[in-house]
Amino acid sequence: MTSDSAPTPASTADSVQLNDESLAMLLEEVSAMANSGRSLVSGLAGLNDVALGRLGRAANFVRTRIEQGQSPSVAMASLSLPYQTPIRVAMQIMAETGSTQPIHETVRLIRQREDQQRRVWLTAINPLLNMLVAAVVAFFVLPWILIAISESEPIPSPLAPSVTEICQAFVQNYVLAAFVVISVLACFAVWIHWGIRRSNRRAQPSHVLASFCRWLAIQIEIPDANIDTARAIECAAEVAACGAPGGWKNVATNVRRGATSEHSLEIPPEAPAPIKECVVDLVAGKRDPQTVAHDLRKLSELHERRANQQQTWWLQNVPHWIAWILMIVIIIVLLQAANSPLLDANGEIPQ
């Protein structure tokens, strides 16, 4: 007898972990097997090729686990810790309804997150390069200029010796200048990494709402499928919240008890009003499920755009502002240093 429970940490740790692209390719193969009517075991046996490398070993691992009595959903989910919940739920829905749409949605989710991470780090390159240029100018170029100006200064200022000594240290010791540049760049990189993590946390609630709406819409729009509404809500919440449905689990329980109003369903208060309305209309049968699914997809797109804006705003704006401020400060220092001898000389001319 197979089990559809979530994979335990021990079983997950013993599995063949795939990277995102290999995992997406394997899921696409599973979808193709389902569409062609092939059994999962025989289809995975065909992928057990040495030339496929880790992908082939993963297919053999899943096939072996299924033959040993483990459910296909749990065996497939154990291939990836970050995506084990959507994979497990997608496999269960496919087994119950025959629809491969949840598998395609999981592949889209994997590739979307991979693309988002790539774009975020590529966006971080520009401010890092700006900071590198600013640090090199500040600790390699600027000391030479200030030393040359201080040596030709006709009337030294009271602060000139200390500034000159600092600049002389950088001019004579390239290791010190390089160490300072690397330290500044490292601190800036740590700051950017902190900002990225902060932006991801800020965007997480919108990502959760977008995933919930999309997965609920996928289930209720499957044609010729007798969908259990409570089960659909529970699965959508489980995927959106990475295995912890939270308050939506109570909603599913109340649906099974016959609740139909927003108050009796006890929908989580953090859910926006349009989502609450869609859930109530779906449970109470006030609107056609296809219409509700259409609205849920639109809401998913709305919250996905909001999440992307929240995730990229900090990185696209704040680091650039800091880099520009540093460059402006360097320019001001250069102009002040270049004009100070002339201004001091003019100050000493008798009136």
FITIVO-547319 format. One record per residue (C-alpha): chain; z, y, x; residue in one letter. Coordinates in Angstrom, 3 decimals, padded with zeros to 6 digits. Example, Ala and Ser with C-alpha at 12.3 -4.5 7.8 and 13.67 -1.06 7.14 Angstrom:
% residues 2
<chain->A&z->007.800&y->-004.500&x->012.300&resn->A>
<chain->A&z->007.140&y->-001.060&x->013.670&resn->S>
% end
This chain:
% residues 351
<chain->A&z->000.000&y->000.000&x->000.000&resn->M>
<chain->A&z->-000.990&y->003.361&x->001.467&resn->T>
<chain->A&z->001.105&y->006.477&x->001.600&resn->S>
<chain->A&z->-000.074&y->010.046&x->000.930&resn->D>
<chain->A&z->002.985&y->011.683&x->002.411&resn->S>
<chain->A&z->002.673&y->014.204&x->005.236&resn->A>
<chain->A&z->002.332&y->012.736&x->008.741&resn->P>
<chain->A&z->005.552&y->012.509&x->010.655&resn->T>
<chain->A&z->005.885&y->014.372&x->013.985&resn->P>
<chain->A&z->005.988&y->011.070&x->015.852&resn->A>
<chain->A&z->002.761&y->009.759&x->014.321&resn->S>
<chain->A&z->001.098&y->013.132&x->014.873&resn->T>
<chain->A&z->002.148&y->013.216&x->018.499&resn->A>
<chain->A&z->000.646&y->009.742&x->019.077&resn->D>
<chain->A&z->-002.724&y->010.732&x->017.618&resn->S>
<chain->A&z->-005.843&y->012.055&x->019.333&resn->V>
<chain->A&z->-005.636&y->015.838&x->018.984&resn->Q>
<chain->A&z->-009.019&y->017.541&x->018.535&resn->L>
<chain->A&z->-010.017&y->021.107&x->019.249&resn->N>
<chain->A&z->-011.201&y->023.233&x->016.332&resn->D>
<chain->A&z->-014.940&y->022.683&x->016.765&resn->E>
<chain->A&z->-014.642&y->018.896&x->017.205&resn->S>
<chain->A&z->-012.344&y->018.724&x->014.184&resn->L>
<chain->A&z->-014.836&y->020.682&x->012.068&resn->A>
<chain->A&z->-017.666&y->018.377&x->013.181&resn->M>
<chain->A&z->-015.672&y->015.256&x->012.266&resn->L>
<chain->A&z->-014.829&y->016.665&x->008.838&resn->L>
<chain->A&z->-018.498&y->017.439&x->008.247&resn->E>
<chain->A&z->-019.291&y->013.829&x->009.088&resn->E>
<chain->A&z->-016.646&y->012.663&x->006.610&resn->V>
<chain->A&z->-018.227&y->014.873&x->003.941&resn->S>
<chain->A&z->-021.658&y->013.425&x->004.708&resn->A>
<chain->A&z->-020.237&y->009.905&x->004.401&resn->M>
<chain->A&z->-018.785&y->010.713&x->000.981&resn->A>
<chain->A&z->-022.035&y->012.282&x->-000.251&resn->N>
<chain->A&z->-024.065&y->009.278&x->000.883&resn->S>
<chain->A&z->-021.677&y->006.790&x->-000.704&resn->G>
<chain->A&z->-020.619&y->005.143&x->002.560&resn->R>
<chain->A&z->-017.059&y->003.970&x->002.989&resn->S>
<chain->A&z->-014.933&y->005.973&x->005.385&resn->L>
<chain->A&z->-014.085&y->002.956&x->007.535&resn->V>
<chain->A&z->-017.693&y->001.886&x->008.090&resn->S>
<chain->A&z->-018.798&y->005.478&x->008.665&resn->G>
<chain->A&z->-016.097&y->006.075&x->011.277&resn->L>
<chain->A&z->-017.022&y->002.798&x->012.971&resn->A>
<chain->A&z->-020.484&y->004.244&x->013.550&resn->G>
<chain->A&z->-018.927&y->007.205&x->015.375&resn->L>
<chain->A&z->-017.037&y->004.996&x->017.836&resn->N>
<chain->A&z->-019.388&y->005.868&x->020.689&resn->D>
<chain->A&z->-018.328&y->006.494&x->024.275&resn->V>
<chain->A&z->-020.883&y->009.315&x->024.499&resn->A>
<chain->A&z->-019.016&y->011.230&x->021.797&resn->L>
<chain->A&z->-015.923&y->011.455&x->024.004&resn->G>
<chain->A&z->-012.778&y->012.688&x->022.263&resn->R>
<chain->A&z->-014.585&y->012.853&x->018.912&resn->L>
<chain->A&z->-015.433&y->009.152&x->019.133&resn->G>
<chain->A&z->-011.874&y->008.258&x->020.130&resn->R>
<chain->A&z->-010.560&y->010.300&x->017.185&resn->A>
<chain->A&z->-012.873&y->008.493&x->014.781&resn->A>
<chain->A&z->-011.717&y->005.143&x->016.161&resn->N>
<chain->A&z->-008.079&y->006.239&x->015.863&resn->F>
<chain->A&z->-008.491&y->007.194&x->012.196&resn->V>
<chain->A&z->-010.380&y->003.989&x->011.400&resn->R>
<chain->A&z->-007.680&y->001.876&x->013.077&resn->T>
<chain->A&z->-004.904&y->003.639&x->011.165&resn->R>
<chain->A&z->-006.708&y->003.144&x->007.856&resn->I>
<chain->A&z->-007.227&y->-000.562&x->008.582&resn->E>
<chain->A&z->-003.505&y->-000.815&x->009.348&resn->Q>
<chain->A&z->-002.692&y->000.482&x->005.861&resn->G>
<chain->A&z->-002.258&y->004.215&x->006.374&resn->Q>
<chain->A&z->-003.918&y->006.462&x->003.802&resn->S>
<chain->A&z->-007.111&y->008.241&x->004.939&resn->P>
<chain->A&z->-005.586&y->011.641&x->004.152&resn->S>
<chain->A&z->-002.596&y->011.099&x->006.448&resn->V>
<chain->A&z->-004.716&y->009.500&x->009.194&resn->A>
<chain->A&z->-007.177&y->012.401&x->009.216&resn->M>
<chain->A&z->-004.424&y->015.017&x->008.988&resn->A>
<chain->A&z->-002.749&y->013.663&x->012.105&resn->S>
<chain->A&z->-005.713&y->014.818&x->014.210&resn->L>
<chain->A&z->-004.578&y->018.452&x->014.132&resn->S>
<chain->A&z->-001.131&y->019.984&x->013.845&resn->L>
<chain->A&z->-002.293&y->023.482&x->012.757&resn->P>
<chain->A&z->-004.578&y->022.154&x->009.994&resn->Y>
<chain->A&z->-002.844&y->018.963&x->008.926&resn->Q>
<chain->A&z->-001.875&y->020.341&x->005.504&resn->T>
<chain->A&z->-005.351&y->021.530&x->004.383&resn->P>
<chain->A&z->-006.952&y->018.351&x->005.779&resn->I>
<chain->A&z->-004.482&y->016.097&x->003.969&resn->R>
<chain->A&z->-004.825&y->017.983&x->000.669&resn->V>
<chain->A&z->-008.620&y->018.137&x->000.961&resn->A>
<chain->A&z->-008.848&y->014.387&x->001.576&resn->M>
<chain->A&z->-006.571&y->013.688&x->-001.392&resn->Q>
<chain->A&z->-008.616&y->015.913&x->-003.715&resn->I>
<chain->A&z->-011.857&y->014.312&x->-002.519&resn->M>
<chain->A&z->-010.412&y->010.848&x->-003.159&resn->A>
<chain->A&z->-009.290&y->011.843&x->-006.667&resn->E>
<chain->A&z->-012.331&y->013.840&x->-007.802&resn->T>
<chain->A&z->-015.179&y->012.785&x->-005.509&resn->G>
<chain->A&z->-015.875&y->016.434&x->-004.655&resn->S>
<chain->A&z->-016.460&y->017.335&x->-001.000&resn->T>
<chain->A&z->-015.930&y->021.049&x->-001.655&resn->Q>
<chain->A&z->-012.321&y->020.954&x->-000.343&resn->P>
<chain->A&z->-013.614&y->019.404&x->002.904&resn->I>
<chain->A&z->-016.189&y->022.190&x->003.265&resn->H>
<chain->A&z->-013.468&y->024.754&x->002.576&resn->E>
<chain->A&z->-011.304&y->023.236&x->005.305&resn->T>
<chain->A&z->-014.219&y->023.418&x->007.756&resn->V>
<chain->A&z->-014.800&y->027.045&x->006.753&resn->R>
<chain->A&z->-011.101&y->027.804&x->007.251&resn->L>
<chain->A&z->-011.074&y->026.213&x->010.723&resn->I>
<chain->A&z->-014.163&y->028.067&x->011.911&resn->R>
<chain->A&z->-013.084&y->031.333&x->010.328&resn->Q>
<chain->A&z->-009.736&y->031.299&x->012.115&resn->R>
<chain->A&z->-011.389&y->030.302&x->015.379&resn->E>
<chain->A&z->-013.852&y->033.176&x->015.016&resn->D>
<chain->A&z->-011.058&y->035.614&x->014.147&resn->Q>
<chain->A&z->-009.063&y->034.654&x->017.228&resn->Q>
<chain->A&z->-012.158&y->035.016&x->019.409&resn->R>
<chain->A&z->-012.967&y->038.454&x->017.977&resn->R>
<chain->A&z->-009.379&y->039.644&x->018.399&resn->V>
<chain->A&z->-009.279&y->038.740&x->022.089&resn->W>
<chain->A&z->-012.751&y->040.159&x->022.710&resn->L>
<chain->A&z->-011.618&y->043.391&x->021.089&resn->T>
<chain->A&z->-008.636&y->043.466&x->023.456&resn->A>
<chain->A&z->-010.907&y->043.468&x->026.527&resn->I>
<chain->A&z->-012.036&y->047.085&x->026.078&resn->N>
<chain->A&z->-008.558&y->048.712&x->026.108&resn->P>
<chain->A&z->-007.550&y->046.467&x->029.019&resn->L>
<chain->A&z->-010.558&y->047.676&x->031.010&resn->L>
<chain->A&z->-009.709&y->051.279&x->030.111&resn->N>
<chain->A&z->-006.150&y->050.750&x->031.323&resn->M>
<chain->A&z->-007.434&y->049.133&x->034.534&resn->L>
<chain->A&z->-009.661&y->052.145&x->035.276&resn->V>
<chain->A&z->-006.822&y->054.557&x->034.501&resn->A>
<chain->A&z->-004.378&y->052.671&x->036.741&resn->A>
<chain->A&z->-006.866&y->052.474&x->039.632&resn->V>
<chain->A&z->-007.580&y->056.188&x->039.370&resn->V>
<chain->A&z->-003.866&y->057.011&x->039.138&resn->A>
<chain->A&z->-002.667&y->054.891&x->042.080&resn->F>
<chain->A&z->-005.731&y->054.629&x->044.353&resn->F>
<chain->A&z->-007.899&y->057.729&x->043.842&resn->V>
<chain->A&z->-005.411&y->060.383&x->042.733&resn->L>
<chain->A&z->-003.051&y->060.033&x->045.773&resn->P>
<chain->A&z->-005.950&y->060.720&x->048.175&resn->W>
<chain->A&z->-006.923&y->063.826&x->046.243&resn->I>
<chain->A&z->-003.363&y->065.150&x->046.063&resn->L>
<chain->A&z->-002.808&y->064.498&x->049.776&resn->I>
<chain->A&z->-005.974&y->066.387&x->050.672&resn->A>
<chain->A&z->-005.001&y->069.295&x->048.424&resn->I>
<chain->A&z->-001.422&y->069.447&x->049.743&resn->S>
<chain->A&z->-002.672&y->069.551&x->053.378&resn->E>
<chain->A&z->-004.968&y->072.483&x->052.600&resn->S>
<chain->A&z->-002.481&y->074.281&x->050.387&resn->E>
<chain->A&z->-001.780&y->077.696&x->051.978&resn->P>
<chain->A&z->001.549&y->078.174&x->050.273&resn->I>
<chain->A&z->003.339&y->074.862&x->049.570&resn->P>
<chain->A&z->005.406&y->074.626&x->046.442&resn->S>
<chain->A&z->009.040&y->073.382&x->046.487&resn->P>
<chain->A&z->007.937&y->070.080&x->044.931&resn->L>
<chain->A&z->005.084&y->069.500&x->047.373&resn->A>
<chain->A&z->007.011&y->067.399&x->049.931&resn->P>
<chain->A&z->008.216&y->064.831&x->047.381&resn->S>
<chain->A&z->004.805&y->064.545&x->045.720&resn->V>
<chain->A&z->003.153&y->064.321&x->049.113&resn->T>
<chain->A&z->005.508&y->061.572&x->050.249&resn->E>
<chain->A&z->004.851&y->059.537&x->047.123&resn->I>
<chain->A&z->001.104&y->059.940&x->047.464&resn->C>
<chain->A&z->001.287&y->059.162&x->051.185&resn->Q>
<chain->A&z->003.014&y->055.870&x->050.377&resn->A>
<chain->A&z->000.186&y->054.842&x->048.098&resn->F>
<chain->A&z->-002.486&y->056.001&x->050.560&resn->V>
<chain->A&z->-000.985&y->054.094&x->053.495&resn->Q>
<chain->A&z->000.056&y->050.973&x->051.600&resn->N>
<chain->A&z->-002.743&y->049.377&x->049.593&resn->Y>
<chain->A&z->-000.522&y->046.413&x->048.737&resn->V>
<chain->A&z->001.949&y->048.749&x->047.023&resn->L>
<chain->A&z->-000.832&y->050.460&x->045.091&resn->A>
<chain->A&z->-002.337&y->047.122&x->044.064&resn->A>
<chain->A&z->001.095&y->045.833&x->043.003&resn->F>
<chain->A&z->001.693&y->048.905&x->040.846&resn->V>
<chain->A&z->-001.776&y->048.601&x->039.265&resn->V>
<chain->A&z->-001.245&y->044.910&x->038.485&resn->I>
<chain->A&z->002.243&y->045.611&x->037.108&resn->S>
<chain->A&z->000.971&y->048.377&x->034.846&resn->V>
<chain->A&z->-001.912&y->046.185&x->033.653&resn->L>
<chain->A&z->000.439&y->043.236&x->033.041&resn->A>
<chain->A&z->002.834&y->045.405&x->031.014&resn->C>
<chain->A&z->-000.086&y->046.742&x->028.980&resn->F>
<chain->A&z->-001.388&y->043.195&x->028.382&resn->A>
<chain->A&z->002.067&y->042.058&x->027.219&resn->V>
<chain->A&z->002.211&y->045.058&x->024.903&resn->W>
<chain->A&z->-001.220&y->044.216&x->023.457&resn->I>
<chain->A&z->-000.166&y->040.574&x->022.975&resn->H>
<chain->A&z->002.949&y->041.751&x->021.136&resn->W>
<chain->A&z->000.813&y->043.997&x->018.966&resn->G>
<chain->A&z->-001.565&y->041.151&x->018.129&resn->I>
<chain->A&z->001.323&y->038.894&x->017.096&resn->R>
<chain->A&z->002.832&y->041.730&x->015.059&resn->R>
<chain->A&z->-000.503&y->042.335&x->013.324&resn->S>
<chain->A&z->-000.861&y->038.616&x->012.555&resn->N>
<chain->A&z->002.601&y->038.554&x->010.969&resn->R>
<chain->A&z->001.751&y->041.644&x->008.961&resn->R>
<chain->A&z->-001.486&y->040.072&x->007.695&resn->A>
<chain->A&z->000.081&y->036.685&x->006.924&resn->Q>
<chain->A&z->001.098&y->037.468&x->003.296&resn->P>
<chain->A&z->-002.457&y->038.537&x->002.465&resn->S>
<chain->A&z->-003.845&y->035.404&x->004.138&resn->H>
<chain->A&z->-001.489&y->033.267&x->002.049&resn->V>
<chain->A&z->-002.602&y->034.924&x->-001.203&resn->L>
<chain->A&z->-006.274&y->034.587&x->-000.249&resn->A>
<chain->A&z->-005.886&y->030.884&x->000.560&resn->S>
<chain->A&z->-003.937&y->030.207&x->-002.645&resn->F>
<chain->A&z->-006.584&y->031.843&x->-004.833&resn->C>
<chain->A&z->-009.471&y->030.104&x->-003.075&resn->R>
<chain->A&z->-007.957&y->026.612&x->-003.148&resn->W>
<chain->A&z->-006.897&y->026.923&x->-006.774&resn->L>
<chain->A&z->-010.407&y->028.086&x->-007.681&resn->A>
<chain->A&z->-011.991&y->025.165&x->-005.804&resn->I>
<chain->A&z->-009.985&y->022.631&x->-007.763&resn->Q>
<chain->A&z->-010.388&y->024.023&x->-011.251&resn->I>
<chain->A&z->-014.157&y->024.552&x->-010.927&resn->E>
<chain->A&z->-014.930&y->020.945&x->-009.927&resn->I>
<chain->A&z->-017.337&y->019.727&x->-012.637&resn->P>
<chain->A&z->-016.529&y->016.659&x->-014.748&resn->D>
<chain->A&z->-013.054&y->016.340&x->-013.235&resn->A>
<chain->A&z->-009.892&y->016.045&x->-015.268&resn->N>
<chain->A&z->-007.814&y->018.427&x->-013.138&resn->I>
<chain->A&z->-004.042&y->018.415&x->-013.484&resn->D>
<chain->A&z->-003.233&y->022.143&x->-013.516&resn->T>
<chain->A&z->000.275&y->021.639&x->-012.157&resn->A>
<chain->A&z->-001.069&y->019.481&x->-009.346&resn->R>
<chain->A&z->-003.782&y->022.055&x->-008.580&resn->A>
<chain->A&z->-001.233&y->024.867&x->-008.316&resn->I>
<chain->A&z->001.008&y->022.742&x->-006.117&resn->E>
<chain->A&z->-001.830&y->021.768&x->-003.763&resn->C>
<chain->A&z->-003.118&y->025.342&x->-003.485&resn->A>
<chain->A&z->000.364&y->026.636&x->-002.687&resn->A>
<chain->A&z->000.942&y->023.859&x->-000.166&resn->E>
<chain->A&z->-002.237&y->024.706&x->001.740&resn->V>
<chain->A&z->-001.641&y->028.456&x->001.582&resn->A>
<chain->A&z->001.937&y->028.213&x->002.814&resn->A>
<chain->A&z->001.219&y->025.476&x->005.419&resn->C>
<chain->A&z->003.085&y->022.695&x->003.671&resn->G>
<chain->A&z->005.877&y->024.781&x->002.123&resn->A>
<chain->A&z->004.805&y->025.709&x->-001.440&resn->P>
<chain->A&z->008.054&y->027.590&x->-002.055&resn->G>
<chain->A&z->008.334&y->029.273&x->-005.439&resn->G>
<chain->A&z->004.993&y->027.899&x->-006.634&resn->W>
<chain->A&z->006.486&y->024.405&x->-006.648&resn->K>
<chain->A&z->008.791&y->025.585&x->-009.426&resn->N>
<chain->A&z->005.748&y->026.934&x->-011.271&resn->V>
<chain->A&z->004.122&y->023.496&x->-011.097&resn->A>
<chain->A&z->007.320&y->021.891&x->-012.371&resn->T>
<chain->A&z->007.480&y->024.354&x->-015.278&resn->N>
<chain->A&z->003.827&y->023.659&x->-016.133&resn->V>
<chain->A&z->004.650&y->019.967&x->-016.428&resn->R>
<chain->A&z->007.490&y->020.907&x->-018.765&resn->R>
<chain->A&z->005.083&y->022.762&x->-021.055&resn->G>
<chain->A&z->005.697&y->026.385&x->-020.026&resn->A>
<chain->A&z->002.803&y->028.767&x->-020.712&resn->T>
<chain->A&z->004.142&y->032.336&x->-020.402&resn->S>
<chain->A&z->004.662&y->034.331&x->-017.240&resn->E>
<chain->A&z->008.424&y->034.422&x->-017.788&resn->H>
<chain->A&z->008.785&y->030.713&x->-018.483&resn->S>
<chain->A&z->006.516&y->029.762&x->-015.593&resn->L>
<chain->A&z->008.770&y->031.708&x->-013.182&resn->E>
<chain->A&z->005.860&y->032.888&x->-011.063&resn->I>
<chain->A&z->007.066&y->034.234&x->-007.691&resn->P>
<chain->A&z->007.677&y->038.005&x->-007.978&resn->P>
<chain->A&z->005.725&y->038.743&x->-004.788&resn->E>
<chain->A&z->002.519&y->037.470&x->-006.422&resn->A>
<chain->A&z->000.264&y->040.388&x->-007.481&resn->P>
<chain->A&z->-000.278&y->040.989&x->-011.183&resn->A>
<chain->A&z->-003.964&y->039.866&x->-011.224&resn->P>
<chain->A&z->-003.019&y->036.494&x->-009.717&resn->I>
<chain->A&z->-000.197&y->036.079&x->-012.221&resn->K>
<chain->A&z->-002.620&y->036.847&x->-015.045&resn->E>
<chain->A&z->-005.125&y->034.254&x->-013.806&resn->C>
<chain->A&z->-002.448&y->031.568&x->-013.518&resn->V>
<chain->A&z->-001.092&y->032.300&x->-016.999&resn->V>
<chain->A&z->-004.594&y->032.281&x->-018.511&resn->D>
<chain->A&z->-005.337&y->028.978&x->-016.778&resn->L>
<chain->A&z->-002.118&y->027.283&x->-017.866&resn->V>
<chain->A&z->-002.219&y->028.624&x->-021.440&resn->A>
<chain->A&z->-005.941&y->027.937&x->-021.850&resn->G>
<chain->A&z->-006.688&y->031.536&x->-022.774&resn->K>
<chain->A&z->-009.902&y->031.578&x->-020.747&resn->R>
<chain->A&z->-012.476&y->029.113&x->-019.540&resn->D>
<chain->A&z->-011.473&y->027.556&x->-016.172&resn->P>
<chain->A&z->-014.817&y->028.578&x->-014.641&resn->Q>
<chain->A&z->-014.125&y->032.220&x->-015.527&resn->T>
<chain->A&z->-010.638&y->032.002&x->-014.067&resn->V>
<chain->A&z->-012.070&y->030.388&x->-010.924&resn->A>
<chain->A&z->-014.578&y->033.245&x->-010.568&resn->H>
<chain->A&z->-011.782&y->035.826&x->-010.778&resn->D>
<chain->A&z->-009.669&y->033.877&x->-008.302&resn->L>
<chain->A&z->-012.522&y->033.829&x->-005.790&resn->R>
<chain->A&z->-012.927&y->037.592&x->-006.109&resn->K>
<chain->A&z->-009.184&y->038.036&x->-005.578&resn->L>
<chain->A&z->-009.389&y->035.755&x->-002.556&resn->S>
<chain->A&z->-012.126&y->037.918&x->-001.033&resn->E>
<chain->A&z->-010.075&y->041.051&x->-001.726&resn->L>
<chain->A&z->-006.943&y->039.741&x->-000.019&resn->H>
<chain->A&z->-008.994&y->038.290&x->002.857&resn->E>
<chain->A&z->-010.512&y->041.708&x->003.557&resn->R>
<chain->A&z->-007.065&y->043.272&x->003.389&resn->R>
<chain->A&z->-005.705&y->040.701&x->005.819&resn->A>
<chain->A&z->-008.551&y->041.331&x->008.259&resn->N>
<chain->A&z->-007.930&y->045.071&x->008.111&resn->Q>
<chain->A&z->-004.221&y->044.599&x->008.730&resn->Q>
<chain->A&z->-004.921&y->042.179&x->011.553&resn->Q>
<chain->A&z->-007.379&y->044.368&x->013.446&resn->T>
<chain->A&z->-006.226&y->047.946&x->012.737&resn->W>
<chain->A&z->-003.555&y->048.022&x->015.431&resn->W>
<chain->A&z->-005.762&y->046.508&x->018.111&resn->L>
<chain->A&z->-008.793&y->048.628&x->017.275&resn->Q>
<chain->A&z->-006.927&y->051.933&x->017.263&resn->N>
<chain->A&z->-003.593&y->052.089&x->019.100&resn->V>
<chain->A&z->-004.663&y->050.675&x->022.515&resn->P>
<chain->A&z->-007.700&y->052.965&x->022.526&resn->H>
<chain->A&z->-005.506&y->055.958&x->021.793&resn->W>
<chain->A&z->-003.194&y->055.039&x->024.663&resn->I>
<chain->A&z->-006.105&y->054.604&x->027.070&resn->A>
<chain->A&z->-007.596&y->057.943&x->026.066&resn->W>
<chain->A&z->-004.227&y->059.683&x->026.447&resn->I>
<chain->A&z->-003.868&y->058.266&x->029.957&resn->L>
<chain->A&z->-007.337&y->059.410&x->030.939&resn->M>
<chain->A&z->-006.657&y->062.893&x->029.564&resn->I>
<chain->A&z->-003.365&y->063.063&x->031.502&resn->V>
<chain->A&z->-005.170&y->062.083&x->034.715&resn->I>
<chain->A&z->-007.828&y->064.732&x->034.142&resn->I>
<chain->A&z->-005.158&y->067.384&x->033.514&resn->I>
<chain->A&z->-003.315&y->066.398&x->036.716&resn->V>
<chain->A&z->-006.553&y->066.554&x->038.717&resn->L>
<chain->A&z->-007.467&y->069.959&x->037.333&resn->L>
<chain->A&z->-003.960&y->071.287&x->037.958&resn->Q>
<chain->A&z->-003.924&y->069.937&x->041.512&resn->A>
<chain->A&z->-007.382&y->071.333&x->042.241&resn->A>
<chain->A&z->-006.567&y->074.810&x->040.930&resn->N>
<chain->A&z->-002.978&y->075.144&x->042.198&resn->S>
<chain->A&z->-003.886&y->076.388&x->045.734&resn->P>
<chain->A&z->-006.110&y->079.113&x->044.299&resn->L>
<chain->A&z->-003.498&y->080.143&x->041.760&resn->L>
<chain->A&z->-000.754&y->080.244&x->044.408&resn->D>
<chain->A&z->-002.942&y->082.300&x->046.732&resn->A>
<chain->A&z->-003.749&y->084.757&x->043.961&resn->N>
<chain->A&z->-000.057&y->085.056&x->043.206&resn->G>
<chain->A&z->000.677&y->086.174&x->046.745&resn->E>
<chain->A&z->-001.990&y->088.922&x->046.824&resn->I>
<chain->A&z->-000.266&y->092.367&x->046.735&resn->P>
<chain->A&z->-000.955&y->094.258&x->043.561&resn->Q>
% end
